[in-house]
């Protein structure tokens, strides 16, 4: 069967107890060694996908800075179209291709983002339709994407069975906290479905960190 969507790689760094941020939203679990790995990974894909909360909390550039290479397209999932024009992504959109994905309920003023060099894609009535978005990206020639969360975005990609492989860097710390952000958020699955399980393909040690590489094939 011919492929009709990009190959999806999901990547995250988490504490030993499965948190990717503290209850106050503090992030930055990756060491310099792991960041170098991530930048190499970014350089190997056509686009990076993050959720709006990641932009609000971290205000990242999502560029390739630690190695020499091209910057992939940056894609933000923001159903309401409320990403700040003061964010680093919007400010640098004329230098690095940037796409804002919104739902049909997002205000029409999001069209004005074209002034900053941002392409706006409307995809889904009340929330973003990920499967439809994947087809749109495929039609744009995007063949491989990297999902960098956060927890809610990770959940929807797993829920829609769109993840082909993922890597988790386990860092030697405990964060705790009921309200701390987990690797996967959302409402969760009702039961454990064994046939949907991923296979552990490789374990990489980065000094005091472990990178677990999983694949669904």
N, C-alpha and C positions, 0 to 999 in steps of 0.2 A: 504493500500500500504506500503510495507516494506521500511524503511528508508535507504538511500544510501549515506548520507553525515552527518558530525558532526552537532550537535546542536550548533548554533552560538549566542553568547552573545556579544553585543557591548557596550563598556563603555567609557565615556568621562566626563571631567569637563570643563565647559564653563562659560564665563562671562554672565551677564544678557542680553547683546546684542549679544549673540551667538558666541563669539570668543573663540577659544581654545589656541590661542597664539597671541602675539602682532605682529605688522607689522615688527618688527626686529627679530621675532622668539622666544622671551622670553616666557617660559611656567612656569608651577608650580602653577596652580590655586588651586589645592586641598589643603585642610587643613590637619593636622596630623590625625584628625578623619576620614576624607575621605580616606586618604592613607591607614589607617588600614582596612577600608571596602574593598578597592581595593585588598589589599594583601590577605584578606580572600577569595575574589572572585577568585583571581589567584590560590589559593590553591584548589579550587573546580573544576578546569578544567584540561584537558589533555594538552592543548597547548595555547600559547599566540601568536597572529599575529599582527605585526606592519609593516608599510611601511618604505622604505629606508630613507625618509626624517626625520622620527622620530629618527632614529639612528644617522643621521647627526646632527640634532639640539640638541637632548637631551642626546645622548650617554648613554642610560639606561642599567641596568643589567637585568631588567624584571624578577627579582627573588622574592621569598617570604622571606622577611627579618624581617618584623615587627611582624610576628607570627611564631610559630613552625609549620612546614609542609614541604611537598616536593615541589620542583620547577618544574613547568610544562615545557614542551618542548617549546623552543623559535623559532618562525618562522618569517623570514624577507622576505617581498616581494620586490624584487630588480630585475626588468626585465633586466637591463644591467649588473648585477653582479659587481657593483662598490663599494660595501660596504668595508670600510677600514679594513685592517687586524689589525689596531691599536684600533678598537672599542672594548668596554668592552665585547660585546657579542662574538666576535671572540676570544678574549683573554681567555675567560672563557668557551669556547665550550667543552673542555675536561672534565669539571666538571658538566656542565649543558647541556643536549642535545640541539643542535642548528641546525636549517635547514635554508638554503638560497634558496629561490625559484627564479629562473631566467627564461627568455625566451630563445628560441633557438638562438637568435641573440647575446646572451651574449658570450664573448670570452671563448674559451676552457680552459684558464688558471684558471678558477674558480674551476676546478677539484683539483687544488693544495690546496684548502681550506681544503681538507680532512686531510692534515698535521696538521691542527689546531683542528681537531675533528669535523669539520662542514660537514653536509650532504648537498649536492647540488641536487636540483630537477629541472629539465628542464620541463616547463609546459606552452605551448603556443608558437606560431611562433614569432610574433613581440612584444607581450605583454603577461603578465601572464593570463592564462585562469583560472579564479577563480572556475568555476563550475567543471572543470576537477581536479583542485587541491583539492577541497573538497572530491572528490571521492578517490583520491590517499591517502589523510589523513585518510579517513574512512577505506580503505584497510590496513592501518598501525595500525589500532586499536584505532585511535583517535576518541573519541565519543563526546567530548565537547570542543569548542574553545572559547577563549576570544579575541575579536578584540579591540585593543587599539589605533587605528588610525595611522596617523592623518586624516586630512580632506579629502584628495584624496582617501585614502584607505577606509574610511567610505563611501564615495560616491559609489565606485564600489560595495561594499557589499550590499548597499541599492538598487542600480541599478539592480543588478543581483538577487534581492529578496532572499538573503541568510541569512538575519537577522531574528532570531526567537524572540529575546527580546533585549532590550537595556536599559541602565541606564544613566541618565544625571545628574551630580551634578551641580547645578546652584550656582555660587559663587557671593557674593555681590560686584561686581565691574563692571565698564564699561571700555572697551578697545578701541572701535572705530577703525577707520582706514580702508580705502578701501582695502588695501593690507594685513590686518590682517587675519590670518587663521581662517576660520569658522568651525563649527562643521562638516558640510558637504560641500565639495568643488565640483569639477567636473563641467560639463556643465549644470547640473540641468535638472529636468523634464520639459516638455513643458506645462503641465497643471496639475491641482490638480485632482488626482484620488482617490475618496473617499473610494473605496473598498480596497485600499491598505493601508489604515490608520491603525495605531497601537492603542491599547487600553491601557489607563492608569490603571495600576493594583494597584499601591501603591505609596504613598508619604512619604518619611522619612525625618525628620528634624534633622540635625546635627548642633545644636546651631544656627549659622547664615547662614547655607547652606540648600538647599533643594535637595534631591535626588529623581528624578522622574523615576519610573520604568514602562516601557512599554512592551507590548507583542503583538504578532500578532495572538494570540489565545484567 
